[in-house]
Amino acid sequence: MNSSQITAAAGGQGPRAAYRSRLLYFTGVPDGDTENGATVFLEDGLLVVEDGRIAQIGDYRRLVSGLAPNTRIVDLRGKLIIPGFIDTHIHYPQTDMIASPAAGLLPWLETWTFPTERRFDDPAHATEVAHFFLDELQRCGTTTALVYCTVHPGSAEAFFTASHERNLRMVAGKVLMDRNCPEFLRDTAESGGRDSETLIQRWHGKGRQMYALTPRFAPTSTPAQLGVCGELAQRYQDIFIQSHVAENADEVKWVAQLYPGYRSYLDIYDQYGLLRPRAVYGHCIWLDDTDRRRMRDAGALAAHCPTSNQFLGSGLFDFASAETSGMPVSLATDVGGGSSFSMLQTMNEAHKVARLSGYHLSALNMFYLATQGAAQSLGLDGQIGTLAPGAEADFIVLDPQATPLLARRTAQSGSLEELLFALAMLGDDRAVAATYAAGRQLHARQAGA
């Protein structure tokens, strides 16, 4: 079935539909590049969706005869259906400044980030960017993301409104900054806390929207503001927390000057009650083993952002040490420091970063980290990141023949690992034939696009 046929099939979709394709999802951590019991792969499978959830999954020949008479079957043989990608660290206001040159993280913030974010005091601008941003995520197969807004409460309102309209499972939050930033982007400990609580009460749990308490990073928050964040984290224990930690060596030195007396950068967040389950910290490059174990013990998640780390020259994430310590890891694009919205391209760069430190990151593991692994670490296991019955029907259709080179290489694939590795190394948004959220198609790649 080509893209126009996919679109036509989705246009008339009723409450129950079945998709015939190769199917892949995970129930646990894969064993390197070898399929094991944690990998569920069906060469000729059937995915049955009803009322926005996965109703059934199994072998096509076993399930087809038992389908209800009104079930539409969409034939996607030759393609691969997997759960939608989960991007655990991304900035929607930085969409318009992606690929902006700078000498490093701190000058990049001053030169590009802060001036760009200033425009989000305009609700119309925030709304327009939010819709473009979500279009890009869907085009790249990302169905859930942990999203940074700006310091303006209206930027979060605009994002949540746009996401709610599309019935997406998104996590987002208003940035908090009360020092070391331009006056036009500065809140206060009191106003930031008040605005955050208002947004939590309005959006957390509304439809599929979820809130993340979002201090940008320790240098741009006073102790008073981090204290307010800790109070909110205690009061609303099912919300998320997101921030940055140990991204850049100069940043780490600056933090030590601003917060003397702490064991480490991570220790600051821990002492303010911000290290816990559903806390997600971007980068985690310049951590030591003690901090990695603290992340593990707290149930906090490290969001590895390979394209951003290389673009800004921040450093190389240490996969081997993360694995030894048991620190949970996920993959993230970190747009606009990151240079691509595509989680396939992010896998590509993550593999190379790992190789530079002598670590082999298999394709099975990369796809696991971008789906089931992220969902489990976020406390959303069973809801997203899987094709198991009962889960929300967020899934994507990957096309191994999306480009001539990809088609030529995947035609030679002798294993699932080889197929997925080719998709990760050679794929991008063009490999995403369609994206579904809660059972509804939100993107279909047009022929020749």
C-alpha positions in Angstrom: 0.0 0.0 0.0 1.4 3.4 -0.9 1.0 6.7 1.0 -2.1 7.8 -0.8 -3.8 4.4 -0.1 -2.8 4.8 3.6 -4.4 8.2 3.7 -7.5 7.0 2.0 -7.8 4.1 4.4 -7.5 6.4 7.4 -9.9 8.9 6.2 -12.9 6.6 6.5 -11.7 4.7 9.5 -14.4 3.6 11.9 -14.1 2.7 15.6 -12.4 -0.6 14.8 -9.6 -1.2 12.3 -6.9 -3.9 11.8 -3.4 -3.3 10.3 -1.6 -6.2 8.6 2.1 -5.7 8.7 5.3 -6.8 10.3 4.9 -5.9 14.0 7.6 -5.1 16.6 7.5 -4.2 20.3 9.4 -5.0 23.5 8.4 -6.5 26.8 11.8 -5.9 28.4 15.4 -5.1 27.7 16.8 -6.9 24.6 19.9 -9.0 24.9 22.3 -6.9 22.8 21.7 -7.6 19.1 20.1 -11.0 19.7 16.3 -11.5 19.7 15.1 -12.9 23.0 11.9 -13.2 25.0 11.8 -9.4 25.5 11.4 -8.9 21.7 8.0 -9.5 20.1 8.3 -9.6 16.4 5.6 -10.9 14.0 6.6 -11.3 10.3 2.9 -11.3 9.2 1.0 -9.8 12.1 -2.3 -8.1 12.7 -2.8 -5.1 15.0 -6.4 -4.5 15.9 -7.3 -1.0 17.2 -10.6 0.0 18.8 -11.6 3.2 20.5 -8.1 4.6 20.5 -6.5 1.5 22.1 -4.8 -1.7 21.1 -7.5 -4.4 21.2 -5.6 -7.4 19.8 -2.2 -8.3 18.4 -1.0 -11.6 16.9 -0.4 -13.6 13.8 -2.5 -12.5 10.9 -3.7 -16.0 10.0 -4.7 -16.8 13.6 -6.7 -13.5 14.2 -8.2 -12.7 10.9 -11.0 -15.2 11.0 -12.2 -13.9 14.4 -12.5 -10.3 13.4 -15.8 -8.6 13.7 -17.6 -8.2 10.4 -17.3 -4.4 10.4 -13.5 -4.4 10.9 -11.5 -2.7 8.2 -8.2 -4.3 7.3 -5.4 -2.0 6.2 -2.8 -4.0 4.2 0.7 -2.7 5.1 2.7 -5.7 4.1 6.3 -4.9 3.4 6.3 -2.2 6.1 7.0 -2.4 9.9 4.7 -1.2 12.6 6.3 -0.2 15.9 5.2 1.9 18.9 5.5 5.7 18.4 8.8 7.1 19.4 9.2 8.9 22.8 11.6 11.9 22.8 12.5 12.6 26.4 14.0 16.1 26.0 13.1 18.8 23.5 12.4 22.6 23.4 9.5 23.6 21.2 10.4 27.4 21.3 13.8 26.6 19.7 12.3 25.2 16.5 13.1 28.4 14.6 16.7 28.6 15.8 17.7 25.0 15.0 21.2 24.9 13.3 22.4 28.2 14.8 26.2 28.6 15.1 27.9 29.3 18.4 31.2 28.6 20.1 29.5 26.5 22.9 26.5 26.0 25.2 26.7 29.3 27.2 27.3 31.7 24.3 24.7 29.8 22.3 22.1 30.5 25.0 23.0 34.2 25.0 23.2 34.7 21.3 20.3 32.5 20.0 18.1 30.9 22.6 17.1 33.8 24.8 16.3 36.2 21.9 14.3 33.5 20.2 12.3 32.7 23.3 11.5 36.3 23.9 8.9 36.2 21.1 6.8 33.7 23.0 5.2 36.5 25.0 2.9 36.7 21.9 0.2 34.0 22.2 -0.3 34.0 18.4 3.4 33.3 17.8 3.5 30.6 20.4 0.4 28.9 18.9 1.8 29.0 15.4 5.2 27.5 16.5 3.4 24.8 18.6 1.5 23.5 15.6 4.5 23.5 13.3 6.5 21.7 16.1 3.9 19.0 16.5 3.7 18.6 12.7 7.4 17.9 12.7 7.2 15.4 15.5 4.5 13.5 13.8 6.4 13.6 10.5 9.3 12.0 12.3 7.2 9.4 14.1 7.4 10.9 17.6 4.1 10.5 19.5 5.2 11.5 23.0 7.8 14.1 24.1 8.9 15.9 27.2 8.7 19.5 26.1 10.2 22.7 27.4 8.2 25.8 26.8 9.4 29.3 27.7 9.2 31.3 30.9 5.9 32.8 29.6 2.8 30.9 31.0 1.1 31.5 27.6 3.7 29.5 25.8 2.7 26.4 27.9 -1.0 27.2 27.3 -0.4 27.4 23.6 1.4 24.1 23.5 -1.0 22.2 25.6 -4.0 23.5 23.7 -2.4 22.4 20.4 -1.5 19.0 21.7 -4.9 18.5 23.3 -6.6 19.3 20.0 -4.7 16.4 18.4 -5.2 14.1 21.4 -1.5 13.5 21.9 0.2 12.1 25.0 2.5 15.0 25.7 4.5 16.2 28.8 5.4 19.8 29.0 6.1 22.7 31.3 6.7 26.4 31.7 10.4 27.2 32.2 11.4 28.8 35.5 14.3 31.3 35.5 14.8 34.0 38.1 18.5 34.9 37.6 21.4 34.8 35.1 19.1 35.5 32.1 17.7 38.6 30.4 15.2 40.6 32.3 12.6 40.0 29.5 12.8 36.2 30.3 12.9 36.5 34.1 10.2 35.4 36.6 10.5 35.2 40.3 10.4 32.4 42.8 6.9 33.4 43.7 5.5 34.2 40.3 7.2 31.1 38.7 5.7 28.9 41.4 2.3 30.4 41.2 2.2 30.1 37.3 3.4 26.5 37.5 0.8 25.5 40.0 -2.0 27.1 37.9 -0.8 25.2 34.8 -0.5 22.0 36.8 -4.1 22.3 38.0 -5.4 23.2 34.5 -3.5 20.7 32.3 -2.0 17.8 34.3 -4.3 14.9 33.5 -6.6 16.8 31.1 -7.1 14.4 28.3 -3.7 13.0 27.5 -1.7 16.1 28.7 0.8 15.8 31.6 2.8 18.5 33.4 6.5 18.8 34.0 7.9 21.1 36.6 10.7 22.8 34.5 13.5 24.8 36.2 15.7 25.4 33.2 18.9 24.5 35.0 20.5 25.4 38.4 22.4 28.4 37.2 19.2 30.3 36.2 17.3 29.5 39.4 18.0 31.0 42.8 17.9 28.7 45.8 14.6 30.3 46.6 13.2 29.2 43.3 14.5 25.7 43.5 12.9 25.6 47.0 9.6 26.5 45.5 10.0 23.8 42.9 10.7 21.2 45.6 7.5 22.3 47.4 5.5 21.8 44.3 7.2 18.5 43.6 6.1 17.3 47.0 2.6 18.6 46.7 2.0 17.1 43.2 3.8 13.8 43.3 2.6 12.4 40.0 3.8 15.3 37.9 7.1 15.1 36.0 10.3 17.1 36.7 12.6 18.1 33.9 15.9 20.1 33.8 19.5 19.9 32.6 22.5 18.6 34.4 26.2 18.2 33.7 26.0 19.0 30.0 29.1 21.1 29.6 32.4 21.4 31.5 32.2 25.2 31.7 28.6 24.9 33.0 29.7 22.5 35.7 32.4 24.9 36.9 29.9 27.8 36.9 27.4 25.8 38.9 30.0 25.0 41.5 30.6 28.7 42.0 26.9 29.5 42.2 26.1 26.7 44.6 29.2 26.1 46.8 29.1 23.3 49.4 27.3 20.7 47.3 28.9 17.4 46.5 28.1 17.8 42.8 25.8 19.5 40.3 23.3 16.6 40.7 23.4 16.9 44.4 21.8 20.4 44.2 18.7 19.0 42.6 18.6 16.1 45.1 18.9 18.4 48.1 15.9 20.4 46.9 13.7 17.3 46.5 13.9 17.2 42.7 15.5 13.8 42.2 12.8 11.1 42.2 10.7 8.9 39.8 9.5 10.9 36.8 12.4 13.3 37.1 14.2 13.5 33.7 17.6 15.2 33.4 19.0 16.1 30.0 22.6 15.2 29.1 24.2 13.7 32.2 27.6 13.8 30.6 29.9 15.0 33.4 28.5 12.8 36.2 30.7 10.5 38.2 29.7 6.9 39.3 28.3 8.2 42.6 25.9 10.5 40.8 24.9 7.8 38.3 24.0 5.5 41.2 22.0 8.3 42.8 20.1 8.6 39.6 19.4 4.8 39.7 18.4 4.8 43.3 16.1 7.8 42.9 14.4 6.3 39.8 15.4 9.4 37.8 16.0 9.2 34.0 19.0 10.4 32.0 18.0 11.9 28.6 20.9 11.3 26.2 21.0 13.9 23.5 23.7 12.9 21.0 23.1 15.4 18.2 23.0 18.3 20.6 26.1 17.1 22.5 28.1 16.9 19.3 26.7 20.1 17.8 27.6 22.2 20.9 30.8 20.2 21.6 29.6 19.4 25.1 31.2 15.9 25.4 30.4 12.2 24.9 27.9 10.3 27.0 29.4 7.3 28.8 27.1 4.3 28.0 29.3 1.8 29.6 29.4 3.6 33.0 25.6 4.2 32.8 25.1 0.5 32.2 27.4 -0.5 35.0 25.8 1.8 37.5 22.3 0.9 36.4 21.3 4.5 35.6 18.2 4.6 33.4 18.9 6.1 30.0 16.6 7.3 27.2 17.2 9.0 23.9 16.3 12.6 23.0 16.7 15.1 20.2 17.1 18.3 22.3 16.0 20.5 19.4 17.2 23.3 18.9 20.7 22.4 20.3 20.0 19.0 18.6 20.1 19.2 14.8 17.2 16.8 13.9 13.7 16.1 15.1 14.1 12.5 13.9 14.6 9.8 16.5 16.1 7.6 13.8 18.8 10.2 13.2 19.2 10.4 17.0 19.8 6.7 17.1 22.4 7.0 14.3 24.4 9.6 16.4 23.9 7.7 19.7 25.4 4.6 18.1 28.5 6.6 17.0 28.9 8.3 20.4 28.8 4.9 22.0 31.4 3.5 19.6 33.8 6.3 20.3 34.0 5.0 23.9 34.2 1.4 22.9 30.6 0.5 23.6 28.3 -1.3 21.1 24.8 0.0 21.1 22.7 -2.5 19.2 19.7 -1.5 17.0 17.4 -3.6 19.2 18.5 -1.6 22.2 18.1 1.7 20.5 14.6 1.0 19.4 13.9 -0.3 22.9 15.2 2.9 24.5 13.1 5.0 22.2 9.9 3.1 23.0 9.3 0.7 25.9 12.4 1.6 27.8 11.4 5.3 27.9 7.8 4.5 28.8 8.8 2.3 31.7 11.3 4.8 33.1 8.7 7.6 32.9 6.1 5.5 34.8 4.0 5.1 31.6 4.6 1.4 31.1 1.5 -0.2 29.6 0.1 3.1 28.3 2.6 4.1 25.6 5.8 2.6 24.0 4.2 -0.8 23.4 1.7 -2.6 21.1 0.4 -4.8 23.9 -3.4 -5.1 24.2 -4.8 -2.3 26.4 -2.2 0.3 25.5 -3.0 3.6 23.9 -2.8 3.1 20.1 0.2 5.3 19.4 2.1 3.7 16.7 4.1 4.4 13.5 4.5 2.7 10.1 8.1 2.5 9.0 8.9 1.9 5.3 12.2 0.0 4.7 11.9 1.1 1.0 11.5 4.8 1.7 14.7 5.8 -0.2 16.5 3.9 -3.0 19.6 3.3 -0.7 17.5 2.2 2.2 15.5 -0.2 -0.1 18.7 -1.6 -1.5 20.3 -2.2 1.9 17.2 -3.6 3.7 16.7 -6.0 0.8 19.9 -7.7 2.0 18.9 -7.9 5.6 19.1 -11.4 7.1 17.9 -10.6 10.6 15.7 -8.2 12.5 18.8 -6.5 14.0 20.2 -5.9 10.5 16.9 -4.4 9.3 16.6 -2.1 12.3 20.2 -1.1 12.1 19.8 0.0 8.5 16.7 2.0 9.4 18.6 3.7 12.2 21.7 4.4 10.1 20.0 5.3 6.9 16.5 6.4 7.9 15.0 9.8 8.7 11.6 11.4 8.4 11.2 9.8 5.0 11.2 6.4 6.5 8.0 7.2 8.5 5.1 6.3 6.2 2.4 7.1 8.8 2.0 8.2 12.4 -1.0 7.3 14.6 -2.0 8.7 17.9 -4.8 7.2 20.0 -5.7 5.2 16.9 -6.1 8.2 14.6 -3.8 8.9 11.7 -2.1 12.3 12.1 0.5 12.0 9.4 1.0 10.1 6.1 4.0 10.6 3.9 3.1 11.7 0.5 4.6 9.8 -2.5 7.9 11.3 -3.6 8.2 13.5 -0.5 
